[in-house]
Every structure is written in structure tokens, then in C-alpha cells.
Amino acid sequence: MSLLQSMERQGNFLFKYRGQFPLILFILAIPFIYYHSRIGEEIETYFMYTSITLSAIGFLIRFYTIGTTPKGTSGRNTKKQIATVLNSTGMYSLLRHPLYLGNYLIWIGIAGATLNIYFVIIISLLFWLYYERIIFAEEQFLKSKFGETYLNWSNTLPAFIPKLSNFKKSNTPFSLISVLRREYASVLSATIGFAYVEVLKNYIINGSLVINKLDSTLKILSIVIVVVIVLRSLKHHTNLLNEKGRS
């Protein structure tokens, strides 16, 4: 098997199980939180606001991308690569893989909440190694599917860093319903990530869980869980979140 075939095969495997990447972060976070830098309260607050802001930007990128994506693209599909249309407007006029940029910002925000810069660096490297193969497999699929059309589009855009001067308004109107239907799992996963980090820090610093210091974290997590249960129920038991022409 050639190196290119091996990378494509690995990429397709990782694409199928890309939702498990957060588990790597959760496991690796433990020693880094244990040995996190003891910094002042003011600097810690700055770190937390920065981390939350990065994750929020990541979600805004994902929300806009998902909300303007027509039916016939991969989206949250995990079984195989799917594409009946080639997106070239909206976020896809700025870069080739906006959803993965969103993922990176979300998870680097959670990594930053550990207050350990080394963990942020390591997660960045792991993310690149993990998603590099997924991106390679996706691009091989799209090249075989759309040929010259894909090559002409991809040659004008970076893979990961947005080319802001190239923005073209999406041909598909933004849909909040699409975002509610497709993104509740991502929001829950990130909320669990932040809560996990806060609980670990609380336990390691205090030697035991001090619940009153976790009040706001647990309240936010509880609210998100309730909202997710409602949205999941609407998605699977009603037609309220269904839209014609949307994935």
C-alpha cells in the first residue's frame, strides 16, 4: 500500500470516529491540570475569559457554516464521505474546512481552561496530526467527485486559515432551525468539557470537591442538558426541526 493510500485509509477511519477526539483531550487533561501553573486570580480570570471567547468564536464559525449549508454535504455524517454539491460560498469562500477550524477553536478554548500552556500546545499538535489525515481523505474524495471544479476552487483557498478578502455571501439563507437541529450535541460536548476541567481543578486545588465553588458551572451544565433533551426530543419525535433542502 502506497503512502497516499495509507493516509487516505487512515483519514477515512479517523473521519468515522472523529467524534471521539474529545476523549483524548479529557484523558490527557488530568496530569496537565494537576501540574498547572499557580497563577494569580486576575490572570486566571483573563485565561478563562480568553478560553471561553475562543470556544465561542469556534461555535459562531460552526453555526454560520451549518446554518448556510444545503442538503447533500457531509455535515455531521460519520459513516462515510458524502457530497452531492460543492460549497464555494459563505464560510467555504474563506477556507476549505471551516467546521474543523471551528472544532479547533472550541477545543483549544477548553484546553486553555486548564491554565497550562503546554497542554494547549500539545492539543494543537495532536489536533493537526489527527485532522491532517481526515482533511487529506476528504479532499481526495472531493477531487474524485468534482474533478476540475474542485481543483479550481481549492487552489484559491487555504485549508485552515480564512482568506477574509475572498468572502462571498452564501447562496443558502442562514437557518437557525438547522443549527438547533444539528449542533446541540456539539454544544453539550463542549459544555461538559469546560465543566470537566473546572471539576478537576476544583478537586486538585482543594483536595476535595467544594460544590459551592462549582455552582455556576453546574447550573450552566444543567441548563444545557435540559435544552439538549428538548431539542433531541423535537428532532426525533416531531417535524418542528425538519426543513426542506437541508441536511
Secondary structure per residue as TSV (DSSP state, phi and psi in degrees):
chain	resnum	aa	ss	phi	psi
A	1	M	-	360.0	129.1
A	2	S	-	-70.9	164.5
A	3	L	H	-61.6	-40.4
A	4	L	H	-64.0	-42.8
A	5	Q	H	-64.8	-38.2
A	6	S	H	-64.8	-43.7
A	7	M	H	-64.3	-38.6
A	8	E	H	-67.3	-40.8
A	9	R	H	-64.6	-44.2
A	10	Q	H	-62.3	-41.5
A	11	G	H	-61.9	-42.1
A	12	N	H	-66.1	-36.9
A	13	F	H	-65.4	-47.4
A	14	L	H	-67.0	-33.2
A	15	F	H	-59.8	-42.7
A	16	K	H	-64.5	-34.4
A	17	Y	T	-114.1	25.5
A	18	R	G	-65.8	-21.3
A	19	G	G	-68.5	-12.8
A	20	Q	G	-89.3	-3.4
A	21	F	H	-55.4	-40.1
A	22	P	H	-57.6	-28.2
A	23	L	H	-62.9	-35.2
A	24	I	H	-62.4	-44.0
A	25	L	H	-61.5	-45.0
A	26	F	H	-60.5	-43.5
A	27	I	H	-69.0	-46.2
A	28	L	H	-67.3	-24.9
A	29	A	H	-65.0	-28.3
A	30	I	H	-56.4	-56.9
A	31	P	H	-67.3	-30.5
A	32	F	H	-71.8	-33.9
A	33	I	H	-70.6	-37.9
A	34	Y	H	-61.6	-38.1
A	35	Y	T	-105.1	25.3
A	36	H	-	-69.2	155.1
A	37	S	-	-66.1	136.7
A	38	R	-	-83.7	104.6
A	39	I	-	-118.9	166.1
A	40	G	-	-68.4	159.8
A	41	E	H	-61.1	-37.3
A	42	E	H	-65.6	-42.9
A	43	I	H	-68.6	-38.7
A	44	E	H	-61.4	-41.3
A	45	T	H	-62.1	-41.9
A	46	Y	H	-60.4	-45.5
A	47	F	H	-58.1	-44.5
A	48	M	H	-66.5	-44.1
A	49	Y	H	-63.5	-39.1
A	50	T	H	-63.9	-43.5
A	51	S	H	-63.1	-46.3
A	52	I	H	-64.3	-38.3
A	53	T	H	-64.5	-43.2
A	54	L	H	-60.6	-45.1
A	55	S	H	-64.5	-39.1
A	56	A	H	-62.9	-41.8
A	57	I	H	-62.5	-40.6
A	58	G	H	-59.3	-42.3
A	59	F	H	-68.7	-37.5
A	60	L	H	-60.9	-40.1
A	61	I	H	-63.3	-45.7
A	62	R	H	-64.4	-44.3
A	63	F	H	-61.5	-45.9
A	64	Y	H	-66.1	-40.1
A	65	T	H	-63.8	-50.8
A	66	I	H	-64.2	-40.7
A	67	G	H	-69.6	-16.1
A	68	T	T	-118.5	20.5
A	69	T	-	-97.7	125.6
A	70	P	-	-78.8	170.2
A	71	K	S	-65.1	143.1
A	72	G	S	107.2	16.7
A	73	T	B	-122.3	168.6
A	74	S	-	-62.2	-50.2
A	75	G	T	55.1	-122.6
A	76	R	T	-96.6	13.2
A	77	N	-	-62.2	139.6
A	78	T	-	-120.7	-14.9
A	79	K	S	-77.9	-38.9
A	80	K	S	-163.9	169.1
A	81	Q	-	-71.0	135.4
A	82	I	-	-134.7	134.0
A	83	A	B	-165.7	114.1
A	84	T	S	-106.6	-13.1
A	85	V	S	-135.4	154.1
A	86	L	-	-106.2	113.4
A	87	N	-	-72.2	131.1
A	88	S	-	-139.9	9.7
A	89	T	S	-124.0	176.7
A	90	G	B	64.1	-136.2
A	91	M	G	-62.3	-27.4
A	92	Y	G	-78.8	0.8
A	93	S	G	-94.0	-8.7
A	94	L	T	-101.2	-35.8
A	95	L	-	-159.8	165.6
A	96	R	S	-83.6	-24.0
A	97	H	-	-134.3	67.1
A	98	P	H	-63.9	-34.5
A	99	L	H	-64.9	-36.5
A	100	Y	H	-73.8	-31.9
A	101	L	H	-63.4	-43.4
A	102	G	H	-59.4	-44.8
A	103	N	H	-58.9	-44.2
A	104	Y	H	-60.7	-47.2
A	105	L	H	-64.0	-38.2
A	106	I	H	-61.6	-49.4
A	107	W	H	-79.2	-25.8
A	108	I	H	-73.1	-28.2
A	109	G	H	-64.2	-44.1
A	110	I	H	-65.2	-40.2
A	111	A	H	-61.8	-39.0
A	112	G	H	-64.9	-27.4
A	113	A	T	-66.8	-14.9
A	114	T	T	-74.5	-13.1
A	115	L	T	68.1	22.0
A	116	N	-	-122.8	108.1
A	117	I	H	-63.8	-30.0
A	118	Y	H	-65.7	-34.9
A	119	F	H	-66.6	-39.1
A	120	V	H	-60.3	-43.7
A	121	I	H	-65.0	-45.1
A	122	I	H	-65.5	-42.3
A	123	I	H	-63.4	-37.7
A	124	S	H	-61.2	-44.3
A	125	L	H	-66.6	-43.4
A	126	L	H	-63.5	-41.4
A	127	F	H	-59.8	-45.5
A	128	W	H	-62.9	-46.7
A	129	L	H	-61.5	-40.1
A	130	Y	H	-68.3	-50.3
A	131	Y	H	-83.8	-16.9
A	132	E	H	-58.5	-41.5
A	133	R	H	-73.7	-36.1
A	134	I	H	-63.0	-45.5
A	135	I	H	-61.5	-42.5
A	136	F	H	-59.6	-46.6
A	137	A	H	-64.0	-41.7
A	138	E	H	-62.3	-44.0
A	139	E	H	-70.2	-33.0
A	140	Q	H	-63.0	-41.9
A	141	F	H	-64.4	-46.7
A	142	L	H	-65.9	-35.6
A	143	K	H	-65.0	-41.0
A	144	S	H	-71.6	-27.6
A	145	K	H	-81.2	-43.2
A	146	F	H	-114.4	-5.8
A	147	G	T	57.9	-128.8
A	148	E	H	-61.0	-33.5
A	149	T	H	-60.1	-44.1
A	150	Y	H	-67.2	-43.8
A	151	L	H	-62.2	-42.1
A	152	N	H	-63.5	-37.6
A	153	W	H	-73.0	-48.4
A	154	S	H	-68.2	-29.2
A	155	N	T	-70.1	-13.4
A	156	T	T	-100.0	-3.1
A	157	L	S	-128.8	144.6
A	158	P	-	-73.0	159.6
A	159	A	S	-76.1	-36.4
A	160	F	S	-132.1	-29.7
A	161	I	S	-100.1	118.4
A	162	P	-	-59.5	139.2
A	163	K	-	-100.4	87.8
A	164	L	G	-60.9	-31.0
A	165	S	G	-70.1	-10.0
A	166	N	G	-98.5	7.5
A	167	F	-	-62.4	134.2
A	168	K	B	-129.6	129.7
A	169	K	-	-56.8	141.1
A	170	S	-	-63.8	142.5
A	171	N	S	-74.2	-16.8
A	172	T	S	-105.7	121.6
A	173	P	-	-59.2	146.4
A	174	F	-	-65.7	137.1
A	175	S	-	-126.2	114.0
A	176	L	H	-65.4	-33.5
A	177	I	H	-61.5	-41.2
A	178	S	H	-61.2	-41.1
A	179	V	H	-65.2	-45.1
A	180	L	H	-62.9	-38.2
A	181	R	H	-71.7	-35.4
A	182	R	H	-107.4	-15.2
A	183	E	H	-111.1	0.3
A	184	Y	H	-63.8	-32.7
A	185	A	H	-67.8	-38.3
A	186	S	H	-65.5	-41.8
A	187	V	H	-64.0	-42.9
A	188	L	H	-63.3	-43.3
A	189	S	H	-60.3	-44.7
A	190	A	H	-67.8	-39.2
A	191	T	H	-63.2	-42.0
A	192	I	H	-61.7	-39.1
A	193	G	H	-60.2	-49.2
A	194	F	H	-63.9	-41.8
A	195	A	H	-64.3	-40.3
A	196	Y	H	-59.1	-46.8
A	197	V	H	-62.9	-43.7
A	198	E	H	-65.0	-40.8
A	199	V	H	-64.5	-43.4
A	200	L	H	-63.0	-45.6
A	201	K	H	-60.7	-42.9
A	202	N	H	-60.6	-43.9
A	203	Y	H	-68.9	-44.1
A	204	I	H	-68.6	-42.1
A	205	I	H	-71.2	-40.6
A	206	N	H	-96.4	-10.8
A	207	G	S	82.0	-9.5
A	208	S	S	-162.4	168.1
A	209	L	-	-77.6	126.2
A	210	V	-	-107.5	97.0
A	211	I	G	-59.9	-37.5
A	212	N	G	-64.1	-24.0
A	213	K	G	-80.9	-9.3
A	214	L	G	-109.1	8.7
A	215	D	H	-53.4	-53.8
A	216	S	H	-64.7	-39.8
A	217	T	H	-61.9	-47.2
A	218	L	H	-69.2	-33.5
A	219	K	H	-65.5	-45.1
A	220	I	H	-62.4	-44.6
A	221	L	H	-60.8	-42.0
A	222	S	H	-63.4	-43.4
A	223	I	H	-62.5	-44.9
A	224	V	H	-62.3	-42.0
A	225	I	H	-61.1	-43.7
A	226	V	H	-62.1	-46.3
A	227	V	H	-61.5	-41.9
A	228	V	H	-63.2	-42.8
A	229	I	H	-60.9	-42.3
A	230	V	H	-63.3	-48.9
A	231	L	H	-64.5	-40.0
A	232	R	H	-64.7	-39.6
A	233	S	H	-64.7	-43.3
A	234	L	H	-63.2	-38.9
A	235	K	H	-66.5	-43.0
A	236	H	H	-93.4	-15.6
A	237	H	H	-123.8	-1.0
A	238	T	-	-139.7	176.8
A	239	N	S	-106.6	11.0
A	240	L	T	-64.3	-29.0
A	241	L	T	-103.2	9.9
A	242	N	-	-84.8	141.4
A	243	E	-	-138.7	138.1
A	244	K	T	-71.4	134.9
A	245	G	T	80.8	12.3
A	246	R	-	-121.6	148.8
A	247	S	-	-70.7	360.0
